[in-house]
Amino acid sequence: MARQYIDCREFPSEMNCTVAVAADSERELIDAAVEHAVSVHGHTDTPELRMQLVKLIKKGTPPVETPARQAAA
């Protein structure tokens, strides 16, 4: 298993979230990212949210420097 992460800093938000979550398994990463998305960003835990989060997974660990933000979808 390789380390993987999802980094909120890459996406525009009103709160300028600086959280990044990382894990060794995809399931653990998605569960943590969903918990964050629901509790902090007010999303609802749906299969669609989970599919969107899977698409955001990157290999490795989050960079120390703030990554460039992606355009809002």
mmCIF file of the C-alpha atoms, coordinates in Angstrom:
data_MODEL
# 
_entry.id   MODEL 
# 
loop_
_atom_site.group_PDB 
_atom_site.id 
_atom_site.type_symbol 
_atom_site.label_atom_id 
_atom_site.label_alt_id 
_atom_site.label_comp_id 
_atom_site.label_asym_id 
_atom_site.label_entity_id 
_atom_site.label_seq_id 
_atom_site.pdbx_PDB_ins_code 
_atom_site.Cartn_x 
_atom_site.Cartn_y 
_atom_site.Cartn_z 
_atom_site.occupancy 
_atom_site.B_iso_or_equiv 
_atom_site.pdbx_formal_charge 
_atom_site.auth_seq_id 
_atom_site.auth_comp_id 
_atom_site.auth_asym_id 
_atom_site.auth_atom_id 
_atom_site.pdbx_PDB_model_num 
ATOM 1  C CA . MET A 1 1  ? 0.000   0.000  0.000   1.00 0.00 ? 1  MET A CA 1 
ATOM 2  C CA . ALA A 1 2  ? 1.205   3.457  -0.863  1.00 0.00 ? 2  ALA A CA 1 
ATOM 3  C CA . ARG A 1 3  ? 0.375   6.594  1.068   1.00 0.00 ? 3  ARG A CA 1 
ATOM 4  C CA . GLN A 1 4  ? -2.325  8.745  -0.562  1.00 0.00 ? 4  GLN A CA 1 
ATOM 5  C CA . TYR A 1 5  ? -4.062  12.017 0.281   1.00 0.00 ? 5  TYR A CA 1 
ATOM 6  C CA . ILE A 1 6  ? -6.780  14.567 -0.444  1.00 0.00 ? 6  ILE A CA 1 
ATOM 7  C CA . ASP A 1 7  ? -5.894  18.225 0.167   1.00 0.00 ? 7  ASP A CA 1 
ATOM 8  C CA . CYS A 1 8  ? -8.644  20.833 0.741   1.00 0.00 ? 8  CYS A CA 1 
ATOM 9  C CA . ARG A 1 9  ? -6.151  23.613 0.042   1.00 0.00 ? 9  ARG A CA 1 
ATOM 10 C CA . GLU A 1 10 ? -6.445  22.789 -3.669  1.00 0.00 ? 10 GLU A CA 1 
ATOM 11 C CA . PHE A 1 11 ? -10.107 23.826 -3.802  1.00 0.00 ? 11 PHE A CA 1 
ATOM 12 C CA . PRO A 1 12 ? -11.695 27.233 -3.311  1.00 0.00 ? 12 PRO A CA 1 
ATOM 13 C CA . SER A 1 13 ? -13.943 27.569 -0.280  1.00 0.00 ? 13 SER A CA 1 
ATOM 14 C CA . GLU A 1 14 ? -15.380 30.396 1.764   1.00 0.00 ? 14 GLU A CA 1 
ATOM 15 C CA . MET A 1 15 ? -13.427 29.242 4.800   1.00 0.00 ? 15 MET A CA 1 
ATOM 16 C CA . ASN A 1 16 ? -10.097 28.764 2.972   1.00 0.00 ? 16 ASN A CA 1 
ATOM 17 C CA . CYS A 1 17 ? -9.768  25.306 4.499   1.00 0.00 ? 17 CYS A CA 1 
ATOM 18 C CA . THR A 1 18 ? -6.186  24.172 5.081   1.00 0.00 ? 18 THR A CA 1 
ATOM 19 C CA . VAL A 1 19 ? -6.887  20.533 5.988   1.00 0.00 ? 19 VAL A CA 1 
ATOM 20 C CA . ALA A 1 20 ? -5.287  17.634 4.172   1.00 0.00 ? 20 ALA A CA 1 
ATOM 21 C CA . VAL A 1 21 ? -6.070  14.014 5.023   1.00 0.00 ? 21 VAL A CA 1 
ATOM 22 C CA . ALA A 1 22 ? -3.788  11.094 4.274   1.00 0.00 ? 22 ALA A CA 1 
ATOM 23 C CA . ALA A 1 23 ? -3.982  7.328  4.750   1.00 0.00 ? 23 ALA A CA 1 
ATOM 24 C CA . ASP A 1 24 ? -2.484  4.086  3.504   1.00 0.00 ? 24 ASP A CA 1 
ATOM 25 C CA . SER A 1 25 ? -5.790  2.644  2.270   1.00 0.00 ? 25 SER A CA 1 
ATOM 26 C CA . GLU A 1 26 ? -8.345  4.216  -0.048  1.00 0.00 ? 26 GLU A CA 1 
ATOM 27 C CA . ARG A 1 27 ? -11.236 3.216  2.183   1.00 0.00 ? 27 ARG A CA 1 
ATOM 28 C CA . GLU A 1 28 ? -9.696  4.817  5.267   1.00 0.00 ? 28 GLU A CA 1 
ATOM 29 C CA . LEU A 1 29 ? -8.876  7.969  3.288   1.00 0.00 ? 29 LEU A CA 1 
ATOM 30 C CA . ILE A 1 30 ? -12.379 8.289  1.848   1.00 0.00 ? 30 ILE A CA 1 
ATOM 31 C CA . ASP A 1 31 ? -13.988 7.686  5.261   1.00 0.00 ? 31 ASP A CA 1 
ATOM 32 C CA . ALA A 1 32 ? -11.837 10.446 6.804   1.00 0.00 ? 32 ALA A CA 1 
ATOM 33 C CA . ALA A 1 33 ? -12.444 12.821 3.891   1.00 0.00 ? 33 ALA A CA 1 
ATOM 34 C CA . VAL A 1 34 ? -16.206 12.243 4.071   1.00 0.00 ? 34 VAL A CA 1 
ATOM 35 C CA . GLU A 1 35 ? -16.208 12.887 7.811   1.00 0.00 ? 35 GLU A CA 1 
ATOM 36 C CA . HIS A 1 36 ? -14.334 16.158 7.183   1.00 0.00 ? 36 HIS A CA 1 
ATOM 37 C CA . ALA A 1 37 ? -16.589 17.181 4.264   1.00 0.00 ? 37 ALA A CA 1 
ATOM 38 C CA . VAL A 1 38 ? -19.722 16.551 6.331   1.00 0.00 ? 38 VAL A CA 1 
ATOM 39 C CA . SER A 1 39 ? -18.635 18.047 9.656   1.00 0.00 ? 39 SER A CA 1 
ATOM 40 C CA . VAL A 1 40 ? -16.701 21.052 8.346   1.00 0.00 ? 40 VAL A CA 1 
ATOM 41 C CA . HIS A 1 41 ? -18.101 21.852 4.914   1.00 0.00 ? 41 HIS A CA 1 
ATOM 42 C CA . GLY A 1 42 ? -21.724 20.829 5.456   1.00 0.00 ? 42 GLY A CA 1 
ATOM 43 C CA . HIS A 1 43 ? -21.881 18.195 2.719   1.00 0.00 ? 43 HIS A CA 1 
ATOM 44 C CA . THR A 1 44 ? -24.115 15.128 2.956   1.00 0.00 ? 44 THR A CA 1 
ATOM 45 C CA . ASP A 1 45 ? -22.564 11.656 2.938   1.00 0.00 ? 45 ASP A CA 1 
ATOM 46 C CA . THR A 1 46 ? -23.817 10.269 -0.364  1.00 0.00 ? 46 THR A CA 1 
ATOM 47 C CA . PRO A 1 47 ? -22.454 7.789  -2.883  1.00 0.00 ? 47 PRO A CA 1 
ATOM 48 C CA . GLU A 1 48 ? -21.952 10.746 -5.248  1.00 0.00 ? 48 GLU A CA 1 
ATOM 49 C CA . LEU A 1 49 ? -19.794 12.607 -2.695  1.00 0.00 ? 49 LEU A CA 1 
ATOM 50 C CA . ARG A 1 50 ? -17.708 9.497  -2.160  1.00 0.00 ? 50 ARG A CA 1 
ATOM 51 C CA . MET A 1 51 ? -17.225 9.049  -5.930  1.00 0.00 ? 51 MET A CA 1 
ATOM 52 C CA . GLN A 1 52 ? -16.144 12.695 -6.239  1.00 0.00 ? 52 GLN A CA 1 
ATOM 53 C CA . LEU A 1 53 ? -13.658 12.275 -3.411  1.00 0.00 ? 53 LEU A CA 1 
ATOM 54 C CA . VAL A 1 54 ? -12.153 9.161  -4.992  1.00 0.00 ? 54 VAL A CA 1 
ATOM 55 C CA . LYS A 1 55 ? -11.344 11.285 -8.054  1.00 0.00 ? 55 LYS A CA 1 
ATOM 56 C CA . LEU A 1 56 ? -9.395  13.737 -5.849  1.00 0.00 ? 56 LEU A CA 1 
ATOM 57 C CA . ILE A 1 57 ? -6.994  11.156 -4.404  1.00 0.00 ? 57 ILE A CA 1 
ATOM 58 C CA . LYS A 1 58 ? -3.311  11.759 -5.069  1.00 0.00 ? 58 LYS A CA 1 
ATOM 59 C CA . LYS A 1 59 ? -0.423  9.422  -4.367  1.00 0.00 ? 59 LYS A CA 1 
ATOM 60 C CA . GLY A 1 60 ? 2.134   10.343 -1.726  1.00 0.00 ? 60 GLY A CA 1 
ATOM 61 C CA . THR A 1 61 ? 1.775   12.830 1.100   1.00 0.00 ? 61 THR A CA 1 
ATOM 62 C CA . PRO A 1 62 ? 0.422   16.382 1.036   1.00 0.00 ? 62 PRO A CA 1 
ATOM 63 C CA . PRO A 1 63 ? 3.005   19.030 0.175   1.00 0.00 ? 63 PRO A CA 1 
ATOM 64 C CA . VAL A 1 64 ? 4.151   21.385 2.918   1.00 0.00 ? 64 VAL A CA 1 
ATOM 65 C CA . GLU A 1 65 ? 3.594   24.409 0.666   1.00 0.00 ? 65 GLU A CA 1 
ATOM 66 C CA . THR A 1 66 ? 0.028   25.348 -0.253  1.00 0.00 ? 66 THR A CA 1 
ATOM 67 C CA . PRO A 1 67 ? -0.757  23.876 -3.681  1.00 0.00 ? 67 PRO A CA 1 
ATOM 68 C CA . ALA A 1 68 ? -2.375  25.929 -6.436  1.00 0.00 ? 68 ALA A CA 1 
ATOM 69 C CA . ARG A 1 69 ? -6.148  25.994 -6.153  1.00 0.00 ? 69 ARG A CA 1 
ATOM 70 C CA . GLN A 1 70 ? -8.233  24.418 -8.898  1.00 0.00 ? 70 GLN A CA 1 
ATOM 71 C CA . ALA A 1 71 ? -11.006 26.343 -10.575 1.00 0.00 ? 71 ALA A CA 1 
ATOM 72 C CA . ALA A 1 72 ? -14.437 25.880 -9.017  1.00 0.00 ? 72 ALA A CA 1 
ATOM 73 C CA . ALA A 1 73 ? -16.453 23.231 -10.802 1.00 0.00 ? 73 ALA A CA 1 
# 
